[in-house]
Amino acid sequence: MIDTQLSLFDTAATESGSFYKPGDWVKIYKVPAVAKYVKCGHIYKIHGIDPIDGRLQFWNPFASQWDFLYPSEVKLALPPSDKNDSVTPVEPAVTESDSSGDGKYLALNAVSTYRPRGTARSGEYYRLSYKEGGRVKHIHIRGGNTDSPISQAKVAEVRALLAAGVSPRAIGESLTK
């Protein structure tokens, strides 16, 4: 005979108030109270959940140890799509020509995120960066902040054009029209 009652819900997750589960990817949007060297915008994979207070366990590569985040400091995110093992989604902002000298550009370095200063709205936005002459030019990719599906679609389109061999300068000119 069974002495325990079956539950339709995961009681460990509901007791702690967390709807996250191991294997989820989360993006930091509030500076963590506990984790060292972790900044807003970083993406991590959850490895476990503390059953008492709902803290999310993850591997902190900056401190080389297991660390915790509170659910109020993160939001669900997609897993990193690039093959780079970087924990941060921010990419270098300047493109370089390849060594063959045929005018093609590396597609991975042209799109980056930035946080505007001044009276601009808060949040991170996408931009296209490239060298023109001896200067670096930055072109805002329209569509809203990095959480907006419109801006994410435009960034995917820009990256596809870069992968197809279109120069960042030509893409930048089309973005300013």
C-alpha positions as CSV (number, residue, x, y, z in Angstrom):
1,M,0.0,0.0,0.0
2,I,1.3,3.5,-0.8
3,D,1.5,5.9,2.2
4,T,2.1,9.1,0.3
5,Q,-0.3,11.1,-1.8
6,L,0.5,11.8,-5.4
7,S,0.6,15.4,-6.4
8,L,-0.2,16.9,-9.8
9,F,2.3,19.7,-9.3
10,D,6.1,19.8,-8.6
11,T,6.0,20.7,-4.9
12,A,9.7,21.5,-4.7
13,A,9.2,24.3,-7.4
14,T,6.0,25.6,-5.9
15,E,7.3,25.8,-2.3
16,S,10.2,28.0,-3.4
17,G,8.1,30.0,-5.8
18,S,10.3,29.3,-8.8
19,F,9.1,28.2,-12.2
20,Y,12.6,27.6,-13.5
21,K,14.0,24.1,-13.9
22,P,17.4,22.6,-14.4
23,G,18.5,23.0,-18.0
24,D,16.8,26.3,-18.6
25,W,18.9,29.2,-19.9
26,V,18.6,32.5,-18.1
27,K,19.8,36.0,-18.8
28,I,20.9,38.3,-16.0
29,Y,18.8,41.6,-16.0
30,K,19.5,42.7,-12.4
31,V,22.9,42.8,-10.8
32,P,23.2,39.6,-8.6
33,A,23.4,40.0,-4.9
34,V,25.5,36.9,-4.4
35,A,27.4,35.9,-7.6
36,K,30.7,37.6,-8.1
37,Y,31.8,39.1,-11.4
38,V,28.4,38.4,-13.1
39,K,27.0,41.3,-15.0
40,C,23.7,42.2,-16.7
41,G,23.3,40.5,-20.1
42,H,25.3,37.4,-19.3
43,I,23.5,34.1,-20.1
44,Y,23.9,31.0,-18.0
45,K,22.5,27.5,-17.8
46,I,20.7,26.4,-14.6
47,H,22.1,23.2,-13.1
48,G,20.0,23.0,-10.0
49,I,17.4,24.7,-7.8
50,D,17.7,25.1,-4.1
51,P,14.5,23.6,-2.6
52,I,14.5,25.9,0.4
53,D,14.7,29.4,-1.1
54,G,14.5,28.8,-4.9
55,R,18.0,30.0,-5.7
56,L,19.2,28.9,-9.1
57,Q,22.6,27.1,-9.2
58,F,24.9,27.8,-12.1
59,W,28.6,27.5,-12.9
60,N,30.4,30.8,-12.6
61,P,33.4,30.8,-14.9
62,F,34.7,34.1,-13.5
63,A,35.0,32.7,-10.0
64,S,35.6,29.1,-11.1
65,Q,32.9,27.8,-8.7
66,W,29.2,27.0,-8.4
67,D,27.2,30.1,-7.6
68,F,23.6,31.1,-7.1
69,L,21.1,33.6,-8.6
70,Y,17.7,34.6,-7.3
71,P,14.8,34.2,-9.7
72,S,14.1,38.0,-9.4
73,E,17.5,38.7,-10.9
74,V,17.0,36.7,-14.2
75,K,14.6,36.0,-17.0
76,L,14.3,33.1,-19.4
77,A,16.5,33.2,-22.4
78,L,17.4,31.2,-25.5
79,P,20.6,29.2,-25.4
80,P,23.6,30.9,-27.0
81,S,23.4,30.2,-30.7
82,D,27.0,30.7,-31.7
83,K,29.7,28.1,-31.3
84,N,31.7,30.5,-29.1
85,D,31.8,29.3,-25.5
86,S,31.6,32.9,-24.1
87,V,29.2,33.4,-21.2
88,T,28.3,36.9,-22.5
89,P,26.2,37.6,-25.5
90,V,28.1,40.8,-26.3
91,E,30.4,40.5,-29.3
92,P,33.4,42.6,-30.4
93,A,32.3,45.8,-32.1
94,V,34.8,46.2,-35.0
95,T,35.0,44.1,-38.2
96,E,38.3,43.1,-39.8
97,S,39.0,42.1,-43.3
98,D,40.1,38.5,-43.9
99,S,43.7,37.7,-44.7
100,S,42.9,36.8,-48.4
101,G,42.4,40.5,-49.2
102,D,39.4,39.8,-51.5
103,G,37.2,42.3,-49.7
104,K,35.1,39.9,-47.7
105,Y,34.4,40.6,-44.1
106,L,34.1,38.3,-41.1
107,A,30.5,38.1,-40.2
108,L,30.9,37.4,-36.5
109,N,32.3,40.7,-35.3
110,A,30.0,43.3,-36.9
111,V,26.9,43.1,-34.6
112,S,27.1,44.0,-31.0
113,T,25.0,45.3,-28.2
114,Y,25.3,48.7,-26.4
115,R,23.6,50.6,-23.7
116,P,22.8,54.2,-24.7
117,R,23.8,57.2,-22.5
118,G,22.0,60.4,-21.6
119,T,18.2,60.7,-21.9
120,A,17.7,57.6,-24.0
121,R,15.5,54.8,-22.7
122,S,17.0,52.1,-20.6
123,G,18.0,48.7,-22.0
124,E,20.4,47.3,-24.5
125,Y,20.2,47.8,-28.2
126,Y,21.8,46.2,-31.3
127,R,24.2,48.1,-33.5
128,L,26.3,47.3,-36.6
129,S,30.0,48.4,-36.4
130,Y,32.5,48.7,-39.2
131,K,35.7,50.5,-40.2
132,E,35.5,53.3,-42.7
133,G,38.8,55.0,-43.5
134,G,40.6,54.9,-40.1
135,R,37.4,55.4,-38.0
136,V,34.9,53.0,-36.6
137,K,31.3,53.7,-37.5
138,H,28.3,52.5,-35.4
139,I,24.9,52.2,-36.9
140,H,21.8,51.5,-34.7
141,I,19.7,48.5,-35.8
142,R,16.1,49.6,-35.5
143,G,13.3,47.6,-33.9
144,G,13.6,48.3,-30.2
145,N,15.8,46.9,-27.5
146,T,17.4,43.4,-27.5
147,D,14.3,41.8,-26.0
148,S,12.1,42.9,-29.0
149,P,11.3,40.2,-31.6
150,I,11.4,42.8,-34.3
151,S,15.0,43.8,-33.5
152,Q,16.1,40.2,-33.1
153,A,14.7,39.4,-36.6
154,K,16.5,42.4,-38.1
155,V,19.7,41.3,-36.4
156,A,19.2,37.8,-37.8
157,E,18.8,39.4,-41.3
158,V,21.9,41.5,-40.9
159,R,23.9,38.4,-39.8
160,A,22.6,36.5,-42.8
161,L,23.7,39.2,-45.1
162,L,27.1,39.3,-43.5
163,A,27.5,35.5,-43.8
164,A,26.5,35.8,-47.5
165,G,29.5,38.1,-48.0
166,V,27.8,41.6,-48.1
167,S,30.2,44.2,-46.6
168,P,29.2,45.8,-43.3
169,R,29.5,49.2,-45.0
170,A,26.8,48.3,-47.6
171,I,24.5,46.9,-44.9
172,G,25.1,50.1,-42.8
173,E,24.1,52.3,-45.7
174,S,20.9,50.3,-46.2
175,L,20.1,50.6,-42.5
176,T,20.4,54.4,-42.5
177,K,17.9,54.8,-45.4
